[in-house]
């Protein structure tokens, strides 16, 4: 695993949301994007 | 973070929340919390790994310093469920700038270690003030 560093290109992913819609970081190019990685849901 | 959702939108920041838990658990969480942002399901935790979200050690996870945070959540009316996923997986926050580069990267130090929202917004405000 390579730990992302400040200034590095954001790693690609394609993940579905709870409604089945796929999201990729590249979809948000031109805007700021905050990724919030959750611990287990409680 | 959610209390500042309108401000975050005004700043031009999109938010995606990621979980590694099951679709059923994610759907229940999104419904019960009326989450305003998409909740992405990363069952393999590939994105967690690629973005450097590590698993915590036992002393980090079960540290009494975090218990007060859970009590605070319950006092605020949050209904907490017994964990079904990997309790050792830590979360964190990554802010990506408009050209796709990582501007902020933060991994939690423990289960209830959430940063001040202002810390997450700081790179955006800094860029705006220079722009």
Backbone of each chain as nested JSON, in Angstrom:
{
  "chains": [
    {"id": "A", "residues": [
      {"number": 1, "name": "UNK", "atoms": {"N": [0.846, -1.195, 0.0], "CA": [0.0, 0.0, 0.0], "C": [0.881, 1.245, 0.0]}},
      {"number": 2, "name": "UNK", "atoms": {"N": [0.553, 2.191, -0.809], "CA": [1.251, 3.466, -0.797], "C": [0.374, 4.49, -0.105]}},
      {"number": 3, "name": "UNK", "atoms": {"N": [0.882, 5.066, 0.968], "CA": [0.083, 6.049, 1.7], "C": [0.043, 7.341, 0.89]}},
      {"number": 4, "name": "UNK", "atoms": {"N": [-1.143, 7.834, 0.614], "CA": [-1.234, 9.071, -0.158], "C": [-0.579, 10.221, 0.595]}},
      {"number": 5, "name": "UNK", "atoms": {"N": [0.086, 11.05, -0.11], "CA": [0.755, 12.182, 0.511], "C": [0.095, 13.471, 0.06]}},
      {"number": 6, "name": "UNK", "atoms": {"N": [0.265, 14.484, 0.868], "CA": [-0.233, 15.799, 0.49], "C": [0.412, 16.193, -0.842]}},
      {"number": 7, "name": "UNK", "atoms": {"N": [-0.421, 16.604, -1.783], "CA": [0.084, 17.002, -3.093], "C": [0.079, 15.884, -4.116]}},
      {"number": 8, "name": "UNK", "atoms": {"N": [-0.119, 14.644, -3.659], "CA": [-0.165, 13.516, -4.59], "C": [-1.534, 13.454, -5.267]}},
      {"number": 9, "name": "UNK", "atoms": {"N": [-1.568, 12.825, -6.428], "CA": [-2.845, 12.63, -7.113], "C": [-3.723, 11.695, -6.286]}},
      {"number": 10, "name": "UNK", "atoms": {"N": [-4.999, 12.023, -6.184], "CA": [-5.921, 11.206, -5.397], "C": [-6.11, 9.849, -6.075]}},
      {"number": 11, "name": "UNK", "atoms": {"N": [-5.943, 8.746, -5.336], "CA": [-6.163, 7.426, -5.93], "C": [-7.581, 7.271, -6.478]}},
      {"number": 12, "name": "UNK", "atoms": {"N": [-7.666, 6.549, -7.572], "CA": [-8.973, 6.321, -8.197], "C": [-9.743, 5.254, -7.438]}},
      {"number": 13, "name": "UNK", "atoms": {"N": [-11.051, 5.404, -7.393], "CA": [-11.937, 4.306, -6.977], "C": [-13.255, 4.503, -7.678]}},
      {"number": 14, "name": "UNK", "atoms": {"N": [-14.022, 3.475, -7.704], "CA": [-15.403, 3.577, -8.187], "C": [-16.249, 2.756, -7.235]}},
      {"number": 15, "name": "UNK", "atoms": {"N": [-17.104, 3.436, -6.488], "CA": [-17.88, 2.782, -5.443], "C": [-19.344, 3.176, -5.543]}},
      {"number": 16, "name": "UNK", "atoms": {"N": [-20.248, 2.232, -5.234], "CA": [-21.679, 2.55, -5.246], "C": [-22.114, 3.18, -3.938]}},
      {"number": 17, "name": "UNK", "atoms": {"N": [-23.105, 4.067, -4.02], "CA": [-23.697, 4.571, -2.785], "C": [-24.904, 3.707, -2.428]}},
      {"number": 18, "name": "UNK", "atoms": {"N": [-25.607, 4.086, -1.36], "CA": [-26.719, 3.258, -0.881], "C": [-27.898, 3.26, -1.851]}},
      {"number": 19, "name": "UNK", "atoms": {"N": [-27.879, 4.143, -2.84], "CA": [-28.94, 4.157, -3.855], "C": [-28.492, 3.475, -5.144]}},
      {"number": 20, "name": "UNK", "atoms": {"N": [-27.276, 2.943, -5.142], "CA": [-26.785, 2.218, -6.301], "C": [-26.034, 3.061, -7.315]}},
      {"number": 21, "name": "UNK", "atoms": {"N": [-25.902, 4.35, -7.035], "CA": [-25.188, 5.223, -7.962], "C": [-23.674, 5.131, -7.729]}},
      {"number": 22, "name": "UNK", "atoms": {"N": [-22.911, 5.01, -8.822], "CA": [-21.454, 4.899, -8.698], "C": [-20.822, 6.28, -8.586]}},
      {"number": 23, "name": "UNK", "atoms": {"N": [-19.776, 6.377, -7.77], "CA": [-19.045, 7.638, -7.586], "C": [-17.554, 7.383, -7.79]}},
      {"number": 24, "name": "UNK", "atoms": {"N": [-16.919, 8.291, -8.501], "CA": [-15.464, 8.284, -8.703], "C": [-14.929, 9.663, -8.314]}},
      {"number": 25, "name": "UNK", "atoms": {"N": [-13.733, 9.732, -7.725], "CA": [-13.192, 11.06, -7.392], "C": [-13.144, 11.974, -8.611]}},
      {"number": 26, "name": "UNK", "atoms": {"N": [-12.85, 11.408, -9.78], "CA": [-12.754, 12.219, -10.986], "C": [-14.063, 12.894, -11.372]}},
      {"number": 27, "name": "UNK", "atoms": {"N": [-15.18, 12.345, -10.877], "CA": [-16.486, 12.952, -11.169], "C": [-16.586, 14.359, -10.576]}},
      {"number": 28, "name": "UNK", "atoms": {"N": [-15.75, 14.636, -9.596], "CA": [-15.856, 15.897, -8.85], "C": [-14.75, 16.876, -9.217]}},
      {"number": 29, "name": "UNK", "atoms": {"N": [-14.044, 16.576, -10.302], "CA": [-12.971, 17.47, -10.754], "C": [-13.549, 18.877, -10.981]}},
      {"number": 30, "name": "UNK", "atoms": {"N": [-12.834, 19.881, -10.556], "CA": [-13.326, 21.248, -10.658], "C": [-13.971, 21.743, -9.382]}},
      {"number": 31, "name": "UNK", "atoms": {"N": [-14.181, 20.834, -8.43], "CA": [-14.703, 21.201, -7.113], "C": [-13.78, 20.613, -6.052]}},
      {"number": 32, "name": "UNK", "atoms": {"N": [-13.845, 21.139, -4.871], "CA": [-13.192, 20.488, -3.741], "C": [-14.017, 19.258, -3.377]}},
      {"number": 33, "name": "UNK", "atoms": {"N": [-13.336, 18.223, -2.949], "CA": [-14.032, 16.991, -2.571], "C": [-13.496, 16.517, -1.226]}},
      {"number": 34, "name": "UNK", "atoms": {"N": [-14.399, 16.366, -0.27], "CA": [-14.027, 15.846, 1.049], "C": [-14.491, 14.398, 1.154]}},
      {"number": 35, "name": "UNK", "atoms": {"N": [-13.545, 13.503, 1.368], "CA": [-13.867, 12.089, 1.606], "C": [-13.825, 11.839, 3.109]}},
      {"number": 36, "name": "UNK", "atoms": {"N": [-14.93, 11.374, 3.645], "CA": [-15.007, 11.067, 5.075], "C": [-15.048, 9.554, 5.215]}},
      {"number": 37, "name": "UNK", "atoms": {"N": [-13.953, 8.972, 5.662], "CA": [-13.888, 7.519, 5.851], "C": [-14.419, 7.201, 7.235]}},
      {"number": 38, "name": "UNK", "atoms": {"N": [-15.522, 6.475, 7.268], "CA": [-16.178, 6.162, 8.533], "C": [-15.539, 4.943, 9.175]}},
      {"number": 39, "name": "UNK", "atoms": {"N": [-15.547, 4.935, 10.502], "CA": [-15.282, 3.678, 11.202], "C": [-16.528, 2.822, 11.046]}},
      {"number": 40, "name": "UNK", "atoms": {"N": [-16.623, 1.737, 11.801], "CA": [-17.844, 0.95, 11.728], "C": [-19.028, 1.85, 12.069]}},
      {"number": 41, "name": "UNK", "atoms": {"N": [-20.149, 1.593, 11.449], "CA": [-21.333, 2.422, 11.682], "C": [-21.971, 2.003, 12.998]}},
      {"number": 42, "name": "UNK", "atoms": {"N": [-22.466, 2.975, 13.75], "CA": [-23.088, 2.639, 15.028], "C": [-24.283, 3.517, 15.26]}}
    ]},
    {"id": "B", "residues": [
      {"number": 1, "name": "UNK", "atoms": {"N": [-19.604, 18.15, 11.433], "CA": [-19.536, 18.429, 9.998], "C": [-20.925, 18.717, 9.431]}},
      {"number": 2, "name": "UNK", "atoms": {"N": [-21.895, 17.897, 9.854], "CA": [-23.234, 18.047, 9.286], "C": [-23.872, 19.373, 9.684]}},
      {"number": 3, "name": "UNK", "atoms": {"N": [-23.509, 19.882, 10.849], "CA": [-24.056, 21.171, 11.296], "C": [-23.577, 22.311, 10.404]}},
      {"number": 4, "name": "UNK", "atoms": {"N": [-22.513, 22.08, 9.648], "CA": [-21.946, 23.115, 8.779], "C": [-22.197, 22.783, 7.304]}},
      {"number": 5, "name": "UNK", "atoms": {"N": [-23.169, 21.933, 7.014], "CA": [-23.39, 21.445, 5.642], "C": [-23.635, 22.578, 4.657]}},
      {"number": 6, "name": "UNK", "atoms": {"N": [-24.412, 23.562, 5.044], "CA": [-24.726, 24.662, 4.119], "C": [-23.473, 25.47, 3.805]}},
      {"number": 7, "name": "UNK", "atoms": {"N": [-22.684, 25.725, 4.809], "CA": [-21.443, 26.469, 4.616], "C": [-20.484, 25.688, 3.709]}},
      {"number": 8, "name": "UNK", "atoms": {"N": [-20.433, 24.391, 3.92], "CA": [-19.565, 23.533, 3.111], "C": [-19.997, 23.587, 1.644]}},
      {"number": 9, "name": "UNK", "atoms": {"N": [-21.282, 23.574, 1.419], "CA": [-21.803, 23.674, 0.056], "C": [-21.443, 25.039, -0.544]}},
      {"number": 10, "name": "UNK", "atoms": {"N": [-21.594, 26.094, 0.255], "CA": [-21.27, 27.447, -0.241], "C": [-19.803, 27.57, -0.635]}},
      {"number": 11, "name": "UNK", "atoms": {"N": [-18.948, 26.826, 0.059], "CA": [-17.518, 26.871, -0.247], "C": [-17.166, 26.033, -1.48]}},
      {"number": 12, "name": "UNK", "atoms": {"N": [-18.167, 25.385, -2.039], "CA": [-17.92, 24.584, -3.246], "C": [-17.292, 23.234, -2.964]}},
      {"number": 13, "name": "UNK", "atoms": {"N": [-17.586, 22.695, -1.793], "CA": [-17.015, 21.395, -1.406], "C": [-18.094, 20.318, -1.511]}},
      {"number": 14, "name": "UNK", "atoms": {"N": [-17.795, 19.276, -2.291], "CA": [-18.661, 18.096, -2.303], "C": [-18.167, 17.147, -1.219]}},
      {"number": 15, "name": "UNK", "atoms": {"N": [-19.082, 16.396, -0.663], "CA": [-18.732, 15.463, 0.412], "C": [-19.211, 14.066, 0.038]}},
      {"number": 16, "name": "UNK", "atoms": {"N": [-18.321, 13.102, 0.19], "CA": [-18.682, 11.691, 0.059], "C": [-18.28, 11.0, 1.357]}},
      {"number": 17, "name": "UNK", "atoms": {"N": [-19.196, 10.225, 1.917], "CA": [-18.921, 9.471, 3.138], "C": [-18.723, 8.016, 2.739]}},
      {"number": 18, "name": "UNK", "atoms": {"N": [-17.699, 7.382, 3.245], "CA": [-17.415, 5.994, 2.901], "C": [-17.588, 5.1, 4.116]}},
      {"number": 19, "name": "UNK", "atoms": {"N": [-18.097, 3.904, 3.866], "CA": [-18.169, 2.874, 4.897], "C": [-17.71, 1.559, 4.292]}},
      {"number": 20, "name": "UNK", "atoms": {"N": [-17.228, 0.666, 5.147], "CA": [-16.838, -0.665, 4.669], "C": [-17.885, -1.702, 5.068]}},
      {"number": 21, "name": "UNK", "atoms": {"N": [-18.965, -1.239, 5.679], "CA": [-19.96, -2.183, 6.179], "C": [-20.937, -2.612, 5.08]}},
      {"number": 22, "name": "UNK", "atoms": {"N": [-21.828, -3.534, 5.415], "CA": [-22.741, -4.118, 4.425], "C": [-23.705, -3.067, 3.884]}},
      {"number": 23, "name": "UNK", "atoms": {"N": [-24.265, -3.364, 2.712], "CA": [-25.247, -2.455, 2.119], "C": [-26.427, -2.256, 3.072]}},
      {"number": 24, "name": "UNK", "atoms": {"N": [-26.897, -3.345, 3.7], "CA": [-28.058, -3.244, 4.593], "C": [-27.756, -2.305, 5.763]}},
      {"number": 25, "name": "UNK", "atoms": {"N": [-26.56, -2.462, 6.33], "CA": [-26.173, -1.603, 7.461], "C": [-26.032, -0.158, 6.996]}},
      {"number": 26, "name": "UNK", "atoms": {"N": [-25.447, 0.027, 5.821], "CA": [-25.246, 1.383, 5.292], "C": [-26.596, 2.046, 5.015]}},
      {"number": 27, "name": "UNK", "atoms": {"N": [-27.519, 1.283, 4.437], "CA": [-28.843, 1.847, 4.143], "C": [-29.551, 2.234, 5.435]}},
      {"number": 28, "name": "UNK", "atoms": {"N": [-29.431, 1.392, 6.446], "CA": [-30.086, 1.707, 7.718], "C": [-29.483, 2.966, 8.331]}},
      {"number": 29, "name": "UNK", "atoms": {"N": [-28.16, 3.067, 8.275], "CA": [-27.485, 4.241, 8.847], "C": [-27.902, 5.515, 8.112]}},
      {"number": 30, "name": "UNK", "atoms": {"N": [-27.902, 5.454, 6.762], "CA": [-28.259, 6.645, 5.978], "C": [-29.694, 7.071, 6.279]}},
      {"number": 31, "name": "UNK", "atoms": {"N": [-30.567, 6.084, 6.467], "CA": [-31.977, 6.384, 6.738], "C": [-32.149, 6.954, 8.151]}},
      {"number": 32, "name": "UNK", "atoms": {"N": [-31.553, 6.307, 9.118], "CA": [-31.755, 6.726, 10.512], "C": [-31.121, 8.084, 10.802]}},
      {"number": 33, "name": "UNK", "atoms": {"N": [-30.02, 8.37, 10.15], "CA": [-29.332, 9.635, 10.417], "C": [-29.736, 10.722, 9.423]}},
      {"number": 34, "name": "UNK", "atoms": {"N": [-30.572, 10.346, 8.427], "CA": [-30.98, 11.286, 7.374], "C": [-29.744, 11.965, 6.776]}},
      {"number": 35, "name": "UNK", "atoms": {"N": [-28.78, 11.152, 6.469], "CA": [-27.502, 11.652, 5.95], "C": [-27.721, 12.414, 4.644]}},
      {"number": 36, "name": "UNK", "atoms": {"N": [-27.173, 13.614, 4.578], "CA": [-27.398, 14.464, 3.409], "C": [-26.41, 14.222, 2.279]}},
      {"number": 37, "name": "UNK", "atoms": {"N": [-25.379, 13.425, 2.543], "CA": [-24.36, 13.17, 1.526], "C": [-24.384, 11.703, 1.115]}},
      {"number": 38, "name": "UNK", "atoms": {"N": [-23.9, 11.407, -0.082], "CA": [-23.879, 9.992, -0.511], "C": [-23.021, 9.152, 0.444]}},
      {"number": 39, "name": "UNK", "atoms": {"N": [-23.512, 7.968, 0.762], "CA": [-22.782, 7.021, 1.61], "C": [-22.3, 5.884, 0.711]}},
      {"number": 40, "name": "UNK", "atoms": {"N": [-20.994, 5.847, 0.472], "CA": [-20.41, 4.879, -0.451], "C": [-19.998, 3.613, 0.292]}},
      {"number": 41, "name": "UNK", "atoms": {"N": [-20.213, 2.497, -0.356], "CA": [-19.932, 1.209, 0.275], "C": [-18.656, 0.618, -0.32]}},
      {"number": 42, "name": "UNK", "atoms": {"N": [-17.652, 0.476, 0.528], "CA": [-16.347, -0.043, 0.115], "C": [-16.088, -1.344, 0.884]}},
      {"number": 43, "name": "UNK", "atoms": {"N": [-16.833, -2.38, 0.52], "CA": [-16.802, -3.631, 1.281], "C": [-15.403, -4.253, 1.317]}},
      {"number": 44, "name": "UNK", "atoms": {"N": [-14.639, -4.108, 0.272], "CA": [-13.293, -4.707, 0.231], "C": [-12.271, -3.851, 0.964]}},
      {"number": 45, "name": "UNK", "atoms": {"N": [-12.659, -2.64, 1.3], "CA": [-11.783, -1.655, 1.946], "C": [-10.592, -1.261, 1.068]}},
      {"number": 46, "name": "UNK", "atoms": {"N": [-10.731, -1.432, -0.23], "CA": [-9.634, -1.065, -1.135], "C": [-9.364, 0.43, -1.066]}},
      {"number": 47, "name": "UNK", "atoms": {"N": [-10.422, 1.233, -1.051], "CA": [-10.219, 2.686, -0.973], "C": [-9.648, 3.067, 0.393]}},
      {"number": 48, "name": "UNK", "atoms": {"N": [-10.099, 2.395, 1.444], "CA": [-9.526, 2.655, 2.768], "C": [-8.01, 2.44, 2.725]}},
      {"number": 49, "name": "UNK", "atoms": {"N": [-7.592, 1.339, 2.125], "CA": [-6.148, 1.038, 2.073], "C": [-5.426, 2.051, 1.189]}},
      {"number": 50, "name": "UNK", "atoms": {"N": [-6.009, 2.322, 0.002], "CA": [-5.332, 3.229, -0.932], "C": [-5.185, 4.637, -0.354]}},
      {"number": 51, "name": "UNK", "atoms": {"N": [-6.113, 5.003, 0.536], "CA": [-6.052, 6.335, 1.14], "C": [-5.414, 6.309, 2.536]}},
      {"number": 52, "name": "UNK", "atoms": {"N": [-4.784, 5.191, 2.858], "CA": [-3.97, 5.142, 4.078], "C": [-4.741, 5.033, 5.37]}},
      {"number": 53, "name": "UNK", "atoms": {"N": [-5.984, 4.55, 5.321], "CA": [-6.765, 4.394, 6.555], "C": [-6.385, 3.07, 7.203]}},
      {"number": 54, "name": "UNK", "atoms": {"N": [-5.719, 3.155, 8.345], "CA": [-5.145, 1.961, 8.959], "C": [-6.094, 1.343, 9.981]}},
      {"number": 55, "name": "UNK", "atoms": {"N": [-5.724, 0.151, 10.431], "CA": [-6.42, -0.485, 11.544], "C": [-5.706, -0.081, 12.825]}},
      {"number": 56, "name": "UNK", "atoms": {"N": [-6.497, 0.199, 13.854], "CA": [-5.913, 0.638, 15.11], "C": [-5.457, -0.533, 15.955]}},
      {"number": 57, "name": "UNK", "atoms": {"N": [-4.576, -0.241, 16.905], "CA": [-4.159, -1.244, 17.877], "C": [-5.216, -1.314, 18.983]}},
      {"number": 58, "name": "UNK", "atoms": {"N": [-5.222, -2.417, 19.72], "CA": [-6.229, -2.616, 20.773], "C": [-6.223, -1.455, 21.777]}},
      {"number": 59, "name": "UNK", "atoms": {"N": [-5.047, -0.979, 22.136], "CA": [-4.983, 0.086, 23.145], "C": [-5.577, 1.386, 22.62]}},
      {"number": 60, "name": "UNK", "atoms": {"N": [-5.576, 1.566, 21.291], "CA": [-6.172, 2.775, 20.718], "C": [-7.694, 2.667, 20.702]}},
      {"number": 61, "name": "UNK", "atoms": {"N": [-8.18, 1.481, 20.367], "CA": [-9.624, 1.293, 20.201], "C": [-10.35, 1.281, 21.535]}},
      {"number": 62, "name": "UNK", "atoms": {"N": [-9.787, 0.606, 22.519], "CA": [-10.5, 0.423, 23.783], "C": [-10.046, 1.422, 24.842]}},
      {"number": 63, "name": "UNK", "atoms": {"N": [-9.477, 2.506, 24.437], "CA": [-8.992, 3.518, 25.358], "C": [-10.175, 4.285, 25.977]}},
      {"number": 64, "name": "UNK", "atoms": {"N": [-10.257, 4.329, 27.313], "CA": [-11.394, 5.014, 27.97], "C": [-11.545, 6.472, 27.586]}},
      {"number": 65, "name": "UNK", "atoms": {"N": [-10.497, 7.063, 27.021], "CA": [-10.579, 8.473, 26.665], "C": [-11.699, 8.71, 25.65]}},
      {"number": 66, "name": "UNK", "atoms": {"N": [-12.07, 7.697, 24.877], "CA": [-13.101, 7.863, 23.846], "C": [-14.514, 7.639, 24.373]}},
      {"number": 67, "name": "UNK", "atoms": {"N": [-14.646, 7.02, 25.552], "CA": [-15.982, 6.669, 26.022], "C": [-16.868, 7.898, 26.195]}},
      {"number": 68, "name": "UNK", "atoms": {"N": [-16.278, 8.978, 26.656], "CA": [-17.054, 10.2, 26.858], "C": [-17.69, 10.689, 25.576]}},
      {"number": 69, "name": "UNK", "atoms": {"N": [-16.999, 10.458, 24.463], "CA": [-17.524, 10.885, 23.161], "C": [-18.788, 10.104, 22.803]}},
      {"number": 70, "name": "UNK", "atoms": {"N": [-18.787, 8.796, 23.08], "CA": [-19.969, 7.991, 22.812], "C": [-21.134, 8.436, 23.695]}},
      {"number": 71, "name": "UNK", "atoms": {"N": [-20.829, 8.737, 24.965], "CA": [-21.88, 9.203, 25.868], "C": [-22.461, 10.517, 25.341]}},
      {"number": 72, "name": "UNK", "atoms": {"N": [-21.585, 11.39, 24.847], "CA": [-22.025, 12.672, 24.285], "C": [-22.97, 12.447, 23.106]}},
      {"number": 73, "name": "UNK", "atoms": {"N": [-22.634, 11.497, 22.236], "CA": [-23.492, 11.205, 21.086], "C": [-24.867, 10.731, 21.529]}},
      {"number": 74, "name": "UNK", "atoms": {"N": [-24.891, 9.874, 22.562], "CA": [-26.169, 9.345, 23.034], "C": [-26.999, 10.446, 23.678]}},
      {"number": 75, "name": "UNK", "atoms": {"N": [-26.337, 11.324, 24.428], "CA": [-27.038, 12.45, 25.052], "C": [-27.673, 13.328, 23.983]}},
      {"number": 76, "name": "UNK", "atoms": {"N": [-26.993, 13.453, 22.831], "CA": [-27.522, 14.262, 21.736], "C": [-28.589, 13.528, 20.938]}},
      {"number": 77, "name": "UNK", "atoms": {"N": [-28.947, 12.331, 21.382], "CA": [-30.064, 11.643, 20.767], "C": [-29.702, 10.611, 19.73]}},
      {"number": 78, "name": "UNK", "atoms": {"N": [-28.405, 10.39, 19.521], "CA": [-28.001, 9.387, 18.558], "C": [-28.275, 7.998, 19.119]}},
      {"number": 79, "name": "UNK", "atoms": {"N": [-28.898, 7.167, 18.281], "CA": [-29.141, 5.79, 18.673], "C": [-27.943, 4.966, 18.204]}},
      {"number": 80, "name": "UNK", "atoms": {"N": [-27.196, 4.442, 19.143], "CA": [-25.99, 3.706, 18.776], "C": [-26.285, 2.21, 18.703]}},
      {"number": 81, "name": "UNK", "atoms": {"N": [-25.687, 1.566, 17.689], "CA": [-25.873, 0.125, 17.506], "C": [-24.599, -0.609, 17.871]}},
      {"number": 82, "name": "UNK", "atoms": {"N": [-24.751, -1.844, 18.285], "CA": [-23.565, -2.674, 18.513], "C": [-22.838, -2.834, 17.18]}},
      {"number": 83, "name": "UNK", "atoms": {"N": [-21.522, -2.766, 17.213], "CA": [-20.774, -2.85, 15.955], "C": [-20.945, -4.198, 15.278]}},
      {"number": 84, "name": "UNK", "atoms": {"N": [-21.054, -4.181, 13.957], "CA": [-21.117, -5.422, 13.188], "C": [-19.869, -5.573, 12.325]}},
      {"number": 85, "name": "UNK", "atoms": {"N": [-19.156, -4.476, 12.123], "CA": [-17.974, -4.525, 11.271], "C": [-16.701, -4.593, 12.1]}},
      {"number": 86, "name": "UNK", "atoms": {"N": [-15.596, -4.418, 11.45], "CA": [-14.28, -4.488, 12.068], "C": [-14.069, -3.271, 12.973]}},
      {"number": 87, "name": "UNK", "atoms": {"N": [-14.105, -3.482, 14.276], "CA": [-13.997, -2.346, 15.202], "C": [-12.582, -1.757, 15.217]}},
      {"number": 88, "name": "UNK", "atoms": {"N": [-11.628, -2.462, 14.651], "CA": [-10.245, -1.973, 14.652], "C": [-9.933, -1.069, 13.453]}},
      {"number": 89, "name": "UNK", "atoms": {"N": [-10.837, -1.049, 12.464], "CA": [-10.605, -0.195, 11.301], "C": [-10.831, 1.264, 11.694]}},
      {"number": 90, "name": "UNK", "atoms": {"N": [-9.837, 2.09, 11.485], "CA": [-9.968, 3.511, 11.769], "C": [-10.426, 4.261, 10.53]}},
      {"number": 91, "name": "UNK", "atoms": {"N": [-11.03, 5.402, 10.758], "CA": [-11.469, 6.252, 9.661], "C": [-10.549, 7.45, 9.512]}},
      {"number": 92, "name": "UNK", "atoms": {"N": [-11.013, 8.415, 8.784], "CA": [-10.219, 9.619, 8.591], "C": [-10.845, 10.517, 7.549]}},
      {"number": 93, "name": "UNK", "atoms": {"N": [-10.127, 11.542, 7.182], "CA": [-10.649, 12.551, 6.255], "C": [-9.585, 12.874, 5.214]}},
      {"number": 94, "name": "UNK", "atoms": {"N": [-10.036, 13.005, 3.967], "CA": [-9.13, 13.386, 2.886], "C": [-9.814, 14.488, 2.081]}},
      {"number": 95, "name": "UNK", "atoms": {"N": [-9.12, 15.6, 1.941], "CA": [-9.644, 16.702, 1.132], "C": [-8.872, 16.73, -0.188]}},
      {"number": 96, "name": "UNK", "atoms": {"N": [-9.614, 16.683, -1.293], "CA": [-9.01, 16.665, -2.627], "C": [-9.31, 17.999, -3.302]}},
      {"number": 97, "name": "UNK", "atoms": {"N": [-8.288, 18.6, -3.867], "CA": [-8.485, 19.931, -4.462], "C": [-9.13, 19.817, -5.854]}},
      {"number": 98, "name": "UNK", "atoms": {"N": [-9.503, 20.926, -6.462], "CA": [-10.251, 20.868, -7.734], "C": [-9.477, 20.241, -8.899]}},
      {"number": 99, "name": "UNK", "atoms": {"N": [-8.147, 20.131, -8.785], "CA": [-7.407, 19.459, -9.855], "C": [-7.074, 18.008, -9.511]}},
      {"number": 100, "name": "UNK", "atoms": {"N": [-7.63, 17.511, -8.418], "CA": [-7.494, 16.084, -8.101], "C": [-6.285, 15.726, -7.268]}},
      {"number": 101, "name": "UNK", "atoms": {"N": [-5.744, 16.694, -6.539], "CA": [-4.595, 16.407, -5.675], "C": [-5.008, 16.49, -4.207]}},
      {"number": 102, "name": "UNK", "atoms": {"N": [-4.342, 15.692, -3.393], "CA": [-4.689, 15.627, -1.972], "C": [-4.165, 16.871, -1.247]}},
      {"number": 103, "name": "UNK", "atoms": {"N": [-5.09, 17.599, -0.656], "CA": [-4.736, 18.839, 0.038], "C": [-4.688, 18.649, 1.543]}},
      {"number": 104, "name": "UNK", "atoms": {"N": [-5.384, 17.641, 2.047], "CA": [-5.401, 17.356, 3.486], "C": [-5.602, 15.862, 3.658]}},
      {"number": 105, "name": "UNK", "atoms": {"N": [-4.863, 15.277, 4.558], "CA": [-4.961, 13.834, 4.794], "C": [-4.834, 13.592, 6.284]}},
      {"number": 106, "name": "UNK", "atoms": {"N": [-5.859, 13.004, 6.84], "CA": [-5.872, 12.829, 8.288], "C": [-6.449, 11.464, 8.634]}},
      {"number": 107, "name": "UNK", "atoms": {"N": [-5.723, 10.718, 9.441], "CA": [-6.209, 9.418, 9.916], "C": [-6.516, 9.555, 11.395]}},
      {"number": 108, "name": "UNK", "atoms": {"N": [-7.644, 9.019, 11.813], "CA": [-8.036, 9.108, 13.219], "C": [-6.994, 8.459, 14.125]}},
      {"number": 109, "name": "UNK", "atoms": {"N": [-6.902, 8.971, 15.34], "CA": [-6.033, 8.363, 16.345], "C": [-6.807, 7.4, 17.232]}},
      {"number": 110, "name": "UNK", "atoms": {"N": [-8.134, 7.423, 17.107], "CA": [-8.958, 6.555, 17.932], "C": [-10.384, 6.605, 17.441]}},
      {"number": 111, "name": "UNK", "atoms": {"N": [-11.29, 5.852, 18.076], "CA": [-12.652, 5.684, 17.578], "C": [-13.487, 6.959, 17.512]}},
      {"number": 112, "name": "UNK", "atoms": {"N": [-13.266, 7.892, 18.381], "CA": [-14.128, 9.083, 18.396], "C": [-13.301, 10.337, 18.154]}},
      {"number": 113, "name": "UNK", "atoms": {"N": [-12.209, 10.177, 17.461], "CA": [-11.29, 11.295, 17.216], "C": [-11.717, 12.041, 15.956]}},
      {"number": 114, "name": "UNK", "atoms": {"N": [-12.58, 13.031, 16.122], "CA": [-13.031, 13.815, 14.977], "C": [-12.353, 15.186, 15.014]}},
      {"number": 115, "name": "UNK", "atoms": {"N": [-11.938, 15.671, 13.864], "CA": [-11.238, 16.956, 13.84], "C": [-12.231, 18.116, 13.898]}},
      {"number": 116, "name": "UNK", "atoms": {"N": [-11.783, 19.286, 14.342], "CA": [-12.644, 20.471, 14.207], "C": [-12.924, 20.696, 12.716]}},
      {"number": 117, "name": "UNK", "atoms": {"N": [-14.154, 21.052, 12.395], "CA": [-14.516, 21.278, 10.99], "C": [-13.596, 22.321, 10.363]}},
      {"number": 118, "name": "UNK", "atoms": {"N": [-13.244, 23.315, 11.158], "CA": [-12.409, 24.39, 10.623], "C": [-11.073, 23.862, 10.105]}},
      {"number": 119, "name": "UNK", "atoms": {"N": [-10.586, 22.822, 10.739], "CA": [-9.329, 22.214, 10.284], "C": [-9.501, 21.626, 8.881]}},
      {"number": 120, "name": "UNK", "atoms": {"N": [-10.666, 21.021, 8.63], "CA": [-10.912, 20.415, 7.323], "C": [-11.106, 21.477, 6.238]}},
      {"number": 121, "name": "UNK", "atoms": {"N": [-11.641, 22.615, 6.627], "CA": [-11.942, 23.664, 5.647], "C": [-10.756, 24.582, 5.388]}},
      {"number": 122, "name": "UNK", "atoms": {"N": [-9.748, 24.49, 6.217], "CA": [-8.642, 25.449, 6.161], "C": [-7.969, 25.533, 4.786]}},
      {"number": 123, "name": "UNK", "atoms": {"N": [-7.655, 24.398, 4.12], "CA": [-7.037, 24.504, 2.781], "C": [-7.928, 25.236, 1.774]}},
      {"number": 124, "name": "UNK", "atoms": {"N": [-9.238, 25.075, 1.893], "CA": [-10.159, 25.743, 0.968], "C": [-10.144, 27.239, 1.223]}},
      {"number": 125, "name": "UNK", "atoms": {"N": [-10.207, 27.616, 2.481], "CA": [-10.188, 29.042, 2.826], "C": [-8.853, 29.684, 2.413]}},
      {"number": 126, "name": "UNK", "atoms": {"N": [-7.769, 28.947, 2.62], "CA": [-6.434, 29.47, 2.268], "C": [-6.356, 29.72, 0.771]}},
      {"number": 127, "name": "UNK", "atoms": {"N": [-6.861, 28.765, -0.003], "CA": [-6.835, 28.899, -1.461], "C": [-7.712, 30.072, -1.899]}},
      {"number": 128, "name": "UNK", "atoms": {"N": [-8.866, 30.196, -1.252], "CA": [-9.78, 31.287, -1.611], "C": [-9.154, 32.644, -1.321]}},
      {"number": 129, "name": "UNK", "atoms": {"N": [-8.428, 32.721, -0.212], "CA": [-7.834, 34.005, 0.161], "C": [-6.689, 34.372, -0.766]}},
      {"number": 130, "name": "UNK", "atoms": {"N": [-6.054, 33.367, -1.373], "CA": [-4.964, 33.623, -2.326], "C": [-5.472, 33.831, -3.739]}},
      {"number": 131, "name": "UNK", "atoms": {"N": [-6.715, 33.308, -3.973], "CA": [-7.245, 33.359, -5.323], "C": [-7.744, 34.725, -5.678]}}
    ]}
  ]
}
